[in-house]
Amino acid sequence: MKNTMSRFVILLVAALVLGTAYKSFSQDNSASIQGKWIDLTHDFSEEAIYWPTAEGFKLESVFEGITDKGYFYDANNYSAAEHGGTHIDSPIHFAEGKQTVDQIPLESLIGPAVVIDVSKKALADRNYQVSVKDFTDWEDKNGQIANGSIVLLNTGYAQFWPDRVKYMGTDKRGPDAVKELHFPGLDPAAAKWLVENRQINAIGLDTPSIDFGQSQLFESHRILFKENIPAFENVANLDKLPPKGAMVIALPMKIKGGSGGPLRIIANLPAE
C-alpha cells in the first residue's frame, strides 16, 4: 500500500510538472508566432532574374500523375546557378579564405532589421549608390544602427520584378550584356564606413548585386566579405517593412563549399 501511494504521489507530481511545462510552452510558443510575417523572397521559376552570364532556374518534371499503383505522385528536377533569384552571397564569393555558405553562423543570418529607404533617389537615378549620408540620415531619425543588425537597402526596384529591362537595365544574355547593367547598389565608401563603425550581421537589397550595375571592381562586395559579412540580393517586399522593429530570418540552401545559394528570407513585424 505504501509503495502504491508513493507511486501515486510521484505520478501526480510528474503530471503537475508536465502540465505547468506544457502551459508555459504553449504561452511562449503563442507569443513567438504573434505579429505579422512578411515573405521577402521572390519565387524561383523560369522568370527569376539571374546574372546575364549565369544559368537561370529550370524546373523539369520527372513524373506527374497517377502511378501504376493507383496513387498520385509529383516530382521534379531543378537546376540553377548559385547567384540568382533571391539569394545569398557568402564571403568566399569575393574574399579568399572567408566563409563558404555552409560556414556562415546562424547568428549572422538572424537579427533586427534596419531598413534604409533610398527609393526616391534610386528611382530617379538607376546608377544610384547608397551613401554614408543615407546611413547617418537614417540614424539621425532612428538612432544608431544596433550591433547585430541586418541592414536592408530599399531601392524600390523590387516593384519591377521580373521585368529584366526595368529591373536591371537589360534583358540581353552573355558577357556583352554585363556592360549594359544599370541598377542601384552600395557605395564602397559606405561599405567601408559600415565595417569600420558599425557591427552588422549581414546586408541585403532589392537589386541583383550589392555593387551597382556599372561596377567593374565590385569593391563593396570585397570590403564586406573580407569581414565575413554576407549579402542578400534580389530581396522582395522591403517596402512593407518599417525603418526598424522587424526581425529578419534569412536561411540559404546549405551548400557545402558554396559561394552562395538560393535564399528564403522572411521578416516578422511585432504585434500591434
PyMOL commands that set and color helices and strands:
alter all, ss='L'
color gray80, all
select helices_A, chain A and resi 2-32+91-93+101-103+106-108+119-124+132-142+157-160+164-168+175-180+188-197+219-226+238-240
alter helices_A, ss='H'
color red, helices_A
select strands_A, chain A and resi 36-39+58-66+72-79+87-89+110-117+129-130+149-154+185-186+200-205+231-233+244-252+260-269
alter strands_A, ss='S'
color yellow, strands_A
deselect
rebuild
show_as cartoon
